[in-house]
Amino acid sequence: MSSMGPENILGAARAFMESRILLTGAELDIFTLLDGAALSADELAARLPADARALTALLDALVSMDLLSKEQDRYRTPPDVARTLSASSPDSVLPMILHSAGLWHRWGELTTRVCGPQGPAHRPDTGLTAFIGAMHVIGSRMAPRIAAAAKPGAATRLLDIGGGSGTYTMAFLEASPDLKATLFDRPDVVEMARARLAQAGMLDRVTLAPGDFYADPLPAGHDLALLSAIIHQNSREQNVELYRKVYAALVPGGRLVIRDHIMSLDHTQPKSGALFAINMLAGTPGGGTFTFDEIREDLVRAGFERVRLVQPDTAMDGLVEAFRP
């Protein structure tokens, strides 16, 4: 019988992330360029050339993987890594790494190779259904801990923004029997939430509000709002606009709780957050992972006060709270 538990299996499914970051670093010859020379992201971007924002995320991820070092915003290839990955080293395995980069493209077509063009990867309903399902699998184990740490307290009306199929709404309702909730998400996702909440026997405590938080105002009259795993998909400017909408949806004295990656000042820790920034680089126009100082600054710009780090981040379980005056 296999000893692989859920976390090990999920880890195996995500192992490609570190591999792709290493392969891109090799393709850009970053380890050679930073062998014996400490450069800022802007300086390295000018040499390549490359987009500075994207390159910074890549470099920070490589630091989190112990393949680069970072000091005062300047990056360098450590000597032990340079011996293995710099083209200047006689012991370099860089040619083999570049060969693996070529294999990457073939392996990306493995499902099609096995099943042909009508395989499951080409079914039109795979994307959203799989994503919402994945968020529930991950969230169902974490949500009770997040609700306990957030302490809903005397709150009576929760607004779960981008609430998916209701995983965190249910956890907060279970933690606070007198709490009622509004779940706001896109219409097709709201229908997934309807089914899950009905199955859990909680539909009578939840108002389902379809909409798009990029385009629509949020439902008003709440004393607690939750942004769970939302802000990383946005640029900082987009988040300021979203925070302003949340501010308008809260009653005076209402509280906003943010769950997301909360990065170290140099953006390299936790490692999972540095790797996730690359996921956002690949999948969104301006998303990324942010430090507490960046989040606090943007919340203050939106009008919030008493911004506090409630829980440091280890695996997208960082919590920040802020209050509407």
Helices and strands as residue ranges (DSSP letters): H 6-14, H 16-27, H 30-33, E 39-40, H 41-47, H 52-64, E 69-71, E 74-76, H 79-85, H 94-107, H 110-115, G 120-122, H 126-150, E 157-161, H 167-175, E 180-185, H 187-199, G 203-205, E 206-210, E 222-228, G 231-233, H 236-249, E 250-260, E 262-263, H 271-283, E 290-291, H 292-301, E 305-311, E 318-323
